[in-house]
Amino acid sequence: MPAEKLHLWINGRRVQAQSGRTADVYNPATGEVTRQVPLASKADVDAAVAAAKAAYPAWRDTTPLRRARILTRFRELMEAHRQELARLASEEHGKTLADATGSVQRGIEVIEFACGVPHLLKGEHAEDVGRGVDCHSLLQPVGVCAGITPFNFPVMVPLWMFPVAIACGNTFVLKPSEKVPSCSLRMAELFKEAGLPDGVLNVVPGDKEAVDTLLHHPDVGAISFVGSTPVAKYVYETGARNGKRVQALGGAKNHAVVMPDADMEFAADALVGAAYGSAGERCMAISTVVAVGEAGDALLPLLKARAEKIKVGRGDADGIEMGPVISAAHRDRIVSLIDSGVAQGAELALDGRGLQAAGNENGFFVGPTLFDRVKPEMDIYREEIFGPVLIVLRVESYEAAVELINANPYGNGTAIFTSSGHWARCFENEIEVGMVGINVPIPVPMAFFSFGGWKASLFGDLHMHGMEGVYFYTRTKVVTSRWPALAERTGNTLAMPTLG
């Protein structure tokens, strides 16, 4: 069967790319090319930005209440098409249908948050800041905004961005990963069906040419990005140098501390799910266990026993718990890091190399892999593997665990497993990480809180969704007003005005 030909979405309709360049879209479980996606050129991105710029004045002047009504209809359509979107995500990414469905739901929750935009944009008011003088603030849209999203969450991560931006009165150009373009294109169609005016949301799958065009485009006011740390740093520096507001979320090396007093059975179940779900291709995956004291000897056999039972195969098959990784190149990178862990002296407790799924021998599979007694200088600790590899480091004390995590260049997510309120409270205050779980292995906040890390996991000042997302996609304007009676008017003064 020939591969399906995809398109761009500009000004409310499907359009062909001007570039003539395309990329293959694979089903990672079979290794087959299922679609071909056009790679947007500079001219294509320019057309998308022009459409967004033309649509901006009318959308900005649409009342927040009317915007919220369109978002509410979009949310209803997303609910109705949830399984369709989950199937697309599973087919192009490889994750299981259950995992894909859950990620679609988490994205829908951001739309639900954005539906409250009439309340979120209220601003502040202070009466009588001086005699007869009032002061109030306005939250106004930035203009044309852009989002650059990764392959691992084809629905959820774009939904962290464009519903909040559009709710705030901006227009949007989305550059999804060329590896998983179909969900973003389908969501644009659903948003139009919900009543979104043409040009408010545009989708331009592409590669570095499309990214660089957005970063340098004079009509783009804000850029949101999720991806690896080197690219996040590049996006932040390039966008900021071109006068744009930028939030760029980078990589992660998420640690889970397991204290000796933890419920080991509970911790093992939670950690296996957090490490191997979505084949470890989550920026919030727990990839590193820090076992304190005697916890290591108790925990490791439980982790191994659970990991050995994980059913690996095609994500849309019944009973499958873990699918493939995104590409052959990524599989080979993961395998090379496992090789380095063995060569550098880590204890390989479970080896996922060479796994083949029955009936899908050409798929991009790596089985669950577990290392024990890893040292901080090893590559498998220093690198973000982004695959189904869980490593265990052993330390003697809680203090040593915190020191290890705080010394790591990443600060995205972390967790502690303990039955002690004392250690939990110390941990949440002392750890230098943006998102913290207490007996919760993947502490992804709900949509009404913000998502984002610290250190090399975030470039920029504001996190995504929640009120920080609203503040990112708006500019604050402060108005000071006086309405003096004619008899109260005074002559000019050159002194600094005071209002007290």
N, C-alpha and C positions, 0 to 999 in steps of 0.2 A: 504494500500500500504506500503510495507517495506521501511524503511529509506534508502536513497542513501548512499553508502559507499564512503567516500572521501579518500584522499591519501596525501602523502608528494610529494614535487617537488625537486629533487636533481639531479644535473648534467644533467639538460635538459630533464628529464623524470619523469613520475609518478612512485613512489616507495611505497611499503608497509612499515609501521613503524615496527621497531624491538621491540618496547615496548609491543605491545599487548594491550595497554590501549586505550580506546576511550572515547569520550564525545559526548553527544547528542547536536545537533543543532536544535533549536526550530524556528518555525514561531511564533513570539510573539503575532500576531493577533488572532491565533487560539489556541495557547497552545500546538500544536502538534509537535512531533519530526519529522523533515523532512529529516535530514541527520545524519550520524555519522562520526565524524572526529577523525583520530588517533592523539594521544598525543605523540609528539616526545620525545623519551628518550635521555639520554646523548649520547648513541651510534648513534642515528639518527642525532643529532646535530653535533657530531664529524664528521660524514660522509658528512654533508652539508658543514661544514667549510673546510674539506679536499678537497672537490670538488672546492670550491671557491679559496682556496689557490693554487691548481693546475692550475686553469684557469687564475690566476692573472698575471703571467709574460707576456703571449701573449696579454691579454687585455690591460695591462699597456702600452705595446709597440705598440698597435693599435693607429694610429694617431687620434687626436681629431676630425678631419674632418670625418673620417670613422665612428667613434663612433656616431657623430651627424647624419650621414645618417641613421644609424640603429634606433636611437631615433626618427627620422622623420617618418620612416616607422611604428614604434610603435605608434606614435601619430595618424597616419592615421587609424591604426587598432582599436585604442581606440575610435576614432570618429565613426567608422563603427559599433562597438559593444557597443556603449554608452547605448542604451536602455536595452540590455541584462544585462550589469553590474548594471544598475539602478534597474532592476527587482530583481536581486540577492540581492542587498543591501536592498531593501525594504522587501524582503521575510525574510531575516535573522535578520535584525535590527528592522523592523516595520515601518520605516519612510515612508512618502508618496512617490509615484513615482516622483512627481514634485520635491520634496526636494532631493530625491536620484539623480535624473538627474542633478540637479544643482550642487550637490557635486562632481559628476563625472566630470562635466565640469571644476570645479575649480581645480581638480587634473590634468586634461589634460593641463591646463595652466602652470603647473609646468614642464610638459614634454616640452612644447613649449619653456619655459625659458631655459631648459637644452639643447635644440637643438642649442643654441648659444654658446656652450662650446668652440669652437675655439677662440672666442673673450674673453670669461670669463677667460681663462687660460693664457692670454698673459704675465702676469708679468710686471715688470718695468725695465727701462734701464736708466742709467746715464753715459754719456760720460765724460772723463777727470775729474774724481773725484780727481785725482792727475796727475802729469805729466806723460802722456802716460799710464794712468791707467783707465780702464773702470769697471763699476759695473752693474750687472743685476741680477734680481731675477727670480726664477722658481717656479711654483706651481706644485707639484708632488703628485701623489695619496698616500694615507695612506696604502692601502693593502686590507685586508678582513675587511669589515664593516658589522655591524648588525643593524637591526631595530626591535623594539618591539612596536606594535601598538595596540590601543584600539578598542572597539567594535563599537563606535558611528559613525565612518566614514570609512567604510570598503574599500573604494577606495581612497578617497582624502588623508587621512593621510599617508598610505604607499607611495603614490606618492609624498608627501613632501620629502621623503627620497631617495628611491632607484634610481629614474632617475638622480638626481643630483650626487649621489655617483658614479653611473656607468658611467655617462658622464665624470666625472673627472678621470676615469681610474681605479677605484676600482672594486672589486667584492663584492657580497652582499648576506647575509643570513637574510631573513625576517621571524620574528616570529609574525604572526598575532594573534589576539584574537581568541581563540577556539570557541567563540560564533558566529563569522562571518567569517569563513575561505574561503568561496567559491570565493569571488571576488579576493583575493590575488592569489589563485591558478589559476584562469582563466587569470589574467593579466600576470602571468609567462608564460603561454602557448602562449599568444599573443606576448609577447616579443621574444620568441623563433621563432615564425612565422615571426617576423620582421627581423630575422637574428642574434639575439644575440647568441653568442657562448655558448655551454653547460658549466655549472658551474659558469657563471658570476652572475646569479640570482638563488637563492635557497629559497624555502618556507617550513618552518617547523612549522605548527600549534602545539601549546603545552601549557603547564602550567608552574608552577614554576621550574620544573626540567629543561625544555628547557631554560628558562630565566637564571637560575643560571649557566648552562653550558656555555652559551654565555658570561656571565659576568666574568667567570674565565678562559675562553679558552685562551691559550697563543698565538694563531694565529689570534685572533680578535683584530684589532687595534683601532676600534672606534665603539661606541654604540649610537644609537639614540632611544629615548623613548618618548612616549606620554601616560599619564595616570593620576592616582591620585597622590596627593602630597606625601603621605607616601611611595608609591612604587617608585616614581621618586627619592626621597631622598635615598632610598635603592639602586636603580640602579646606581645613581651617586656615592655614597660612595663606593659601591662594585666594580664598574668598575674602578674608579680612583685608588682605592687601588691595583688593579691588573694592573695598568700602562696603562689604556686605556683613550683615549679621549672620553668624554661623554657629550652629550646634553640631558637633561631629562626635559621635559615639564610636569608640575604638574597640580594641580587643580585650581579652580577659584571661585571667588565670585564677579561677574561683576556688577558694579553699573551704573545706569544712573541718572544723575542729571537733574531735570526738573526745570528750572527757571520760575518765574511768568510771564516773558515776552515771553515764548515759545508759538508756535502755538499748542494749546492743542489737537486739532483734529489730526493734523499730528503726534504729539508725541505719542498719544494713539495708533494710527494705527501701528506706528513703534515699540512701546514697546510690543504690543501684539504679533506681528510677531516674535520679538526677544526672547520673553519669552517662547512661546508655540510651536514655530516651532521645528520639530524633537522631540516633547514631552519634550522639555527642555534639551535633552541629547546632549548638545553642550558645549564644553569648552568655547565658546564665547557667550553663551546665556546670555542675561540680566535677572538676577534673582532678582535684587534689584533696586527699584526706590527710589531715594532720592528726595523728593518733598520739594522745598524751599518756605517757607512762604505760601502765599495763593494758590500756585500751587496745593497742595494736594486736597483741596476741589473741585477744577475745574477738576482735572485729574481723580480722583477715579471713579466717575460714568461713565466716558467715557471708562475706562479700563474694568469695569465690564460689561458694555453693549456689548462691542466687544467680550470679552472672553466668554460670555454666548452663543454667536452665533456660536462659533467654532464647526464644524462638526467633530466628533471623530468616528473613525472606522478603518477598515482594510485599510492599506496604499495603496493598489493597486485598491481600489474601486473608482468609479467616484465621484467627489464632496467632498471627504474626505480631511480635512485640517490638521488633527493631528492623528497619529497612536498610538499604544501601547508603553509601555516601554519595555526594553530588556528582563526582566525575572520576574517570580513571586516573587523571593526574592527581587529584586530591587523595584517592586511595593509595597511590604510590608514595605520596609524601608521608601519609600516616604510617605506612609500612616501614619507610626509611627511618622514621623516628623510633618506632618499636625496635628496629635493628640497632639503633644507636644506644637505646636503653640497655639492651642486652650487652652490647660491646663495652659500655661504660660501667657495668657491674651491678645494675639493679637486678633484683630477683623477679623473674618473670613467672608469676603464679598462674596466669591464664593467657594463652597465646591465640589471638584472633587472626593471625596471618594465614593466607591461603584458603580462607573459608569460601565455599561455593554453595549457593542456594540451589537446591534441586529444581531443575526446570528453568533456571535462570543463570546458567553458568557464565554468561557474558556480562552479568551485572557487576556493579562496582561495590563489592561487599568487603567489609572488614568485620570480623567477629569481635565480640566483647573481649577486651584485653585488660589484664590487671597486673600491676607491678607493686612490689613491696620493697621497703628499705631503699627508697630513692633518696638521693642527696641533692641539695640545692644547686650544685654546680653541673648537674647532668642536663643534657639537652631536653629530655622529656619533662623536666621541671621548668626550664627557662623558656621553652617555646610554648605558644598556644597551639596545641595539637589539633583541636576542632574535629575530633573523631571519637570513636568508642574506646577510649583508653583512660583508665582510672589509675592514678598513682597514689601510693601511700608513703608518707614520710613519718618518721617517729621522732618525737621530742620528749624530754623528761618532765616538762612542766607547762602549765597554762601560760606563764610569762614567756617561755621560749616560743610557744605557738604564735602568740600575738606579735612577738618580735619578728618572726619569720614572715608572717603575712604583711606586716607593715613595711618590711624591707622590699617586698615585691613591687616591681614598677607598675603593675596593674592594680586597680581598685574598684572593680565592677560590682561583684556580688560575693557574699561569704555567708557562712552559717556556723552555728555551734550546736552540738548535741550534748545536753547535760540535764540533770534533774535538779541542779542547784540554781536557785534564783540569784545567788550572789555572783556566780561565774557568768551567768547570762547578763546581768546588769553591768558587770565590769566589761564584758566583751562589747556590748553595744555602745559603750561610751569610749572605749580605748581603741577600737579597731578603725583603721583609716581606709574605709571602704564605703561606697555610696549606698549599697542596699544590703541589709543584714537580716538573716533569718535566725530565729531562736527555735530550734527543733523544727525548722522549716527549711528544706534543702534548696529550693529555688525561690527566693523571696522576690518574685516579680510583683511589683505593687499593682493594686487595682487602678483603674483609669483615672480616678479622682485624686490619686497621689502621683508624684512624678517618677519617671524612670531615668536613671542615669548613674554613672559611676564617678570615681575620683581618679586622680593621677593620670596615667597614660590611657585610661579607659574613657576619658571625656576631654574634648577640646572645646572650650566655650564656657559660658557662665550659667546657662539655663538648661535644665533637663527636658525630657519629652513628656508630653501629655500632662494631665493635671493642670493646676494653675500656672506652673512654670511654662507649660506649653502655650497657654493663653498669653502670658507675658512675652514669650518669644515672638509670637505672631502679631503682637500689637506694639504700638508706640504710645507712651504716656504723654499727654498734654495737660498742663496745669493752667487753669484760668482764674485770675484774680479780678474781681469786679466790684465797682462802686457806682452808686446812682445818687449822686449828691443833689440836694435841693439847691436852687439857685443861690440862696442866702449863705450856703455853706461853702461855696466855691472860694478858693484862695488863690493867691498869685503864685507864679512859678518859684521853685526853690531849687538850688543846685546841690543841696545836701542830700545824702543818702536817705531815701524814704524809710521811715519806720512806721509800723502799723499797730504797735501795742497800745 
